[in-house]
C-alpha cells in the first residue's frame, strides 16, 4: 500500500496534521538532544518538545526524590488502593466548588461532613456545618477566623475596643497556627512547654495568658513534635472557671490534623471533641490518617452559630446560587471523592483496625529502641496510662505492658487494648540516652539521621520547641503502610547507623562505611527479640556489654571484628578505596 493516511484523508493534509518535522521523525526517548542543561531552566521555554520526551525528562529527574514509603518524617498518606486511584483519575477534571454542574459531587461533600459530625460527637439530628479544604492548615485558619469574628461581635455589642485581639496556643504548635495569628492580625501568645507539660500545652500557663481580648485557643490533638494529645477537657474546665470569674466566653478550636482521625477509633471514651462544651470547631487532614492522598482537609463547627454568616459569600456566576466560606476557591473534587471512598470502604471497624496496627507498631519500635540502652523515647504513647518521661522504671513498665497486651488483644477492631496506654498518636520521638551520651560525648544524632538516608530512610533530627530547644530528637511516624517487617528493618538500620557513627569518631567515615550490613542475617522478629532482651534494671557497667550483644544479633560485632583485622600489617597501608575493592 503506497498511499499515506494523509492521501486517504485530504482534510488532514490541508490542516498540516500529516506533516512531521525531521526532529519529530527522529524523536527518540534518549539521545534526542532534550536536556534541562541545554538552556535556562528558569526561563519560560521558547519551544516545546514531544510528549514522550517531556514525560521521560521529568520522570527521570524525580528519581532523585526519596521513597515515600520510607519517609518516616511525613504524616501524609503515601498509598491508596487501585480502586481509589481509579476514582481520582476519573474525576481529575472536576472543580468541587461548581456544585450546580457537579451535583452528585456536592452530595458526597455533604455526606462526608455528616460522617465527621457524627464521628466527632456532634448534636444528633443537626445538619453539619463545615467545609472541605485543601488541608488542615486552611481548616485551622477558618476556625481561627471564625473565633476572631465572633469575639469582635461580642466586644462591639459591649462597646469595647476591638483593636488588640490575641490567640493562645502552645509553643509546640505547627506553623499553620502561627500563620493564622499573623495573617489575620492577632497577637500570638505562645505558651512555653516543659517536661511537666510533656512538651505540649501547659494549661496553667495558658490560663494566665488569657484576657478579655483573647479570641480563643488552639488545642492540638497530636503534637507534631512528640505525638502527645493536649488535654481539651481539662482546658475547658479551666475556661469554665474563667467565665464564672470574669464572664469571658473563650472558645476552643481543636487542631486535629492527625489526632481527630485517631482518637475516635482507639480512644473512643476520651472527651476531646464536641462533647467538650467550649469546643467550637475541629479541623483535620484527610490526607493524613484520613488515608487520602495530599490535597484535602476538613473543618466542622459545633453549630451554625459558631460560623459567622458574614464570612459566607454567595455567588451565581457558575450557574446557580452557591455559598462559599473557604480561603481557596477552586478545589479538585477528586480527593473529596477519594475521601468518601475511604469512609465507606473501611467504616469504623476498618479505621480502628488500621489505627490499632499503627499503634502496635509504634509501641514495638519504642520498646525495642529503649531496650537497646542507647535511646530513650520522648514520646509516651507506649507507656502505661499516667506514666510519663524516661527512667529505668518507666522503661521496664512499658516493656512489660507491651509484652502482656500484645498477647491479650481480642481482635484488630477492638480499641480496648489501648485503655492501659497513654493517649497519643503513633509517633516515636527518641534521642540518645543520657548513659549513651556520657559514654560517647561526641555522638551526633545528625550523623545517624544522615547515615539512615544511605539505607533509604528519611528520619529527621530536630530540636524540641522553644524553652526545650537544647534537646534534639529523631522522629518516626508510623502510618498505614508500616508493618512489623518495616519496624524490624528500621531497628536494625538505626543500630547500624549508630554503630557506624561511633566508628567514624575514631576512623575516617569512608572506612567506617566499608562494613556493610550482613545480608545473611534475618531481620524476622528482630524488634520483638530486641525488646525482650532488656527485662531487668541495668547499671552502666552492664549496658555496654548489652549493646555489644545486640550488635551481635544483627551481625554487627562479627563484621566489626573482620573489618578491624583487615587493617593490620601490610593491609594497613592500603587506602580506603583499595579496601573497598
BELPE-V502084 format. One record per residue. RES is the residue in one small letter. PHI is phi in radians with two decimals (NA if undefined). Layout:
{{RES PHI} {RES PHI}}
This chain:
{{x NA} {x -1.73} {x -1.33} {x -1.49} {x -1.11} {x -1.21} {x -1.19} {x -1.30} {x -2.12} {x -1.00} {x -1.06} {x -1.18} {x -1.14} {x -1.09} {x -1.45} {x 1.38} {x -1.34} {x -1.68} {x -1.57} {x -2.29} {x -1.22} {x -1.04} {x -1.09} {x -1.20} {x -1.14} {x -1.71} {x -1.23} {x -1.72} {x -1.09} {x -2.02} {x 1.46} {x -1.57} {x 1.58} {x -1.59} {x -2.74} {x -1.18} {x -1.46} {x -1.50} {x -2.80} {x -1.35} {x -1.26} {x -1.70} {x -1.62} {x -1.06} {x -0.99} {x -1.31} {x -2.31} {x -1.69} {x -2.59} {x -1.03} {x -1.01} {x -1.08} {x -1.24} {x -1.06} {x -1.08} {x -1.15} {x -1.07} {x -1.25} {x -0.99} {x -1.22} {x -1.16} {x -1.31} {x -1.17} {x -1.35} {x -1.19} {x -1.27} {x -1.42} {x -0.97} {x -1.17} {x -1.78} {x -1.46} {x -1.39} {x -1.44} {x -1.61} {x -1.60} {x -1.36} {x -1.21} {x -2.07} {x -2.65} {x -2.39} {x -1.17} {x -0.97} {x -1.13} {x -1.18} {x -1.10} {x -1.10} {x -1.09} {x -1.08} {x -1.11} {x -1.15} {x -2.09} {x -1.07} {x -1.51} {x -1.57} {x -1.73} {x -1.02} {x -1.28} {x -1.48} {x -1.27} {x -1.24} {x -1.42} {x -2.03} {x -1.14} {x -1.15} {x -1.13} {x -1.15} {x -1.10} {x -1.11} {x -1.00} {x -1.14} {x -1.15} {x -1.07} {x -1.08} {x -1.13} {x -1.06} {x -1.20} {x -1.01} {x -1.25} {x -1.05} {x -1.70} {x 1.04} {x -1.24} {x -1.06} {x -1.04} {x 1.45} {x -1.54} {x -1.16} {x -1.21} {x -1.92} {x 3.03} {x -2.81} {x -1.34} {x -2.33} {x -1.43} {x 2.96} {x -1.22} {x -1.06} {x -1.14} {x -1.09} {x -1.08} {x -1.12} {x -1.16} {x -1.12} {x -1.15} {x -1.12} {x -1.12} {x -1.11} {x -1.13} {x -1.17} {x -1.16} {x -1.07} {x -1.12} {x -1.09} {x -1.12} {x -1.16} {x -1.13} {x -1.10} {x -1.66} {x 1.25} {x -1.82} {x -1.17} {x -2.10} {x -1.59} {x -2.28} {x -1.24} {x -2.38} {x -2.38} {x -1.98} {x -2.83} {x -1.25} {x -1.21} {x -1.49} {x -1.17} {x -1.26} {x -1.07} {x -1.05} {x -1.21} {x -1.19} {x -1.05} {x -1.01} {x -1.11} {x -1.24} {x -1.15} {x -1.87} {x 1.01} {x -2.17} {x -1.25} {x -1.55} {x -1.81} {x -1.54} {x -1.49} {x -1.07} {x -1.76} {x -2.70} {x -1.03} {x -1.07} {x -1.56} {x 1.05} {x 1.06} {x -2.27} {x -1.06} {x -1.64} {x -1.08} {x -1.06} {x -1.18} {x -1.11} {x -1.08} {x -1.13} {x -1.58} {x -1.47} {x -2.52} {x -1.22} {x -1.62} {x -1.37} {x -1.35} {x 2.88} {x -2.23} {x -1.68} {x -2.13} {x -1.84} {x -1.67} {x 1.95} {x -1.10} {x -1.02} {x -1.26} {x -2.26} {x 1.48} {x -1.21} {x -1.56} {x -1.42} {x -1.47} {x -1.16} {x -1.14} {x -1.10} {x -1.17} {x -1.07} {x -1.12} {x -1.13} {x -1.20} {x -1.05} {x -1.14} {x -1.10} {x -1.11} {x -1.15} {x -1.37} {x -2.14} {x 1.40} {x -1.34} {x -1.81} {x -1.98} {x -1.49} {x -2.11} {x -1.87} {x -1.60} {x -1.46} {x -1.83} {x -0.79} {x -1.91} {x -1.09} {x -1.21} {x -1.91} {x -2.08} {x -0.99} {x -1.06} {x -1.72} {x -1.97} {x -2.29} {x -1.10} {x -1.55} {x -1.30} {x -1.54} {x -2.46} {x -1.83} {x -1.27} {x -1.23} {x -1.55} {x -0.96} {x -1.48} {x -1.29} {x -1.69} {x -2.74} {x -2.41} {x -2.13} {x -2.63} {x -1.75} {x -1.17} {x -1.62} {x -1.88} {x -1.46} {x -1.42} {x 1.20} {x -2.07} {x -1.05} {x -0.96} {x 2.29} {x -2.59} {x -2.53} {x -2.53} {x -2.42} {x -2.25} {x -1.74} {x -1.02} {x -2.74} {x -1.02} {x -1.14} {x -1.42} {x -2.03} {x -0.94} {x -1.12} {x -1.14} {x -1.54} {x -1.72} {x -1.99} {x -1.86} {x -2.43} {x -2.27} {x -1.49} {x -1.85} {x 2.12} {x -2.63} {x -1.37} {x -2.20} {x -1.90} {x -2.48} {x -2.45} {x -1.75} {x -1.34} {x -1.63} {x -1.63} {x -1.12} {x -2.71} {x -1.12} {x -1.39} {x -1.10} {x -1.36} {x -1.07} {x -1.12} {x -1.13} {x -1.11} {x -1.10} {x -0.99} {x -1.12} {x -1.07} {x -1.43} {x -1.22} {x -1.86} {x 1.09} {x -1.08} {x -1.13} {x -1.18} {x -1.13} {x -1.10} {x -1.05} {x -1.11} {x -1.20} {x -1.01} {x -1.10} {x -1.09} {x -1.11} {x -1.06} {x -1.18} {x -1.17} {x -1.19} {x -1.05} {x -1.08} {x -1.07} {x -1.12} {x -1.13} {x -1.08} {x -1.20} {x -1.19} {x -1.21} {x 1.48} {x -1.48} {x -2.27} {x -2.33} {x -1.59} {x -1.52} {x -1.23} {x -2.22} {x -1.19} {x -1.69} {x -1.62} {x -1.01} {x -0.89} {x 1.67} {x -1.77} {x -2.35} {x 1.44} {x -1.61} {x -2.73} {x -1.04} {x -1.17} {x -1.25} {x -1.14} {x -1.12} {x -1.09} {x -1.15} {x -1.12} {x -1.18} {x -1.12} {x -1.11} {x -1.08} {x -1.31} {x -1.26} {x -1.16} {x -1.75} {x -1.97} {x -1.19} {x -1.25} {x -2.77} {x -1.10} {x -1.65} {x -1.70} {x -1.39} {x -1.15} {x -1.06} {x -1.46} {x -1.11} {x -1.64} {x -1.84} {x -1.11} {x -1.21} {x 2.81} {x -1.84} {x -1.27} {x -2.36} {x -1.96} {x -1.87} {x -2.49} {x -2.61} {x -1.06} {x -1.28} {x -1.03} {x -1.06} {x -1.14} {x -1.21} {x -1.10} {x -1.30} {x -2.27} {x -1.08} {x -1.70} {x -1.04} {x -2.31} {x -1.17} {x -1.06} {x -1.17} {x -1.06} {x -1.04} {x -1.20} {x -1.11} {x -1.12} {x -1.15} {x -1.07} {x -1.55} {x 1.75} {x -1.37} {x -2.03} {x -2.27} {x -1.29} {x -2.18} {x -2.56} {x -1.38} {x -1.17} {x -1.05} {x -0.85} {x 1.47} {x -2.26} {x -1.19} {x -1.29} {x -1.65} {x -1.88} {x -2.28} {x -1.65} {x -2.34} {x -2.18} {x -1.71} {x -1.61} {x -2.02} {x -0.98} {x -1.38} {x -1.32} {x -2.40} {x -1.15} {x -1.11} {x -1.03} {x -1.13} {x -1.00} {x -1.17} {x -1.17} {x -1.05} {x -1.02} {x -1.25} {x -1.14} {x -1.15} {x -1.07} {x -1.11} {x -1.18} {x -1.16} {x -1.13} {x -1.05} {x -1.10} {x -1.17} {x -1.21} {x -1.31} {x -2.06} {x -2.57} {x -1.00} {x -1.01} {x -1.02} {x -1.24} {x -1.11} {x -1.43} {x -1.10} {x -1.57} {x -1.33} {x -1.16} {x -1.13} {x -1.35} {x -1.51} {x -1.54} {x -1.30} {x -1.69} {x -1.03} {x 1.08} {x -1.04} {x -1.07} {x -1.18} {x -1.16} {x -1.13} {x -1.06} {x -1.49} {x -1.48} {x -2.05} {x -1.76} {x -2.50} {x -1.17} {x -2.10} {x -1.57} {x -1.09} {x -1.18} {x -1.57} {x -1.15} {x -1.12} {x -1.14} {x -1.13} {x -1.06} {x -1.13} {x -1.13} {x -1.17} {x -1.06} {x -1.10} {x -1.13} {x -1.85} {x 1.47} {x -1.19} {x -1.14} {x -1.10} {x -1.15} {x -1.15} {x -1.14} {x -1.15} {x -1.18} {x -1.18} {x -1.17} {x -1.33} {x -2.03} {x -1.97} {x 0.91} {x -1.18} {x -1.15} {x -1.14} {x -1.47} {x -1.28} {x -1.37} {x -1.04} {x -1.10} {x -1.12} {x -1.06} {x -1.15} {x -1.48}}
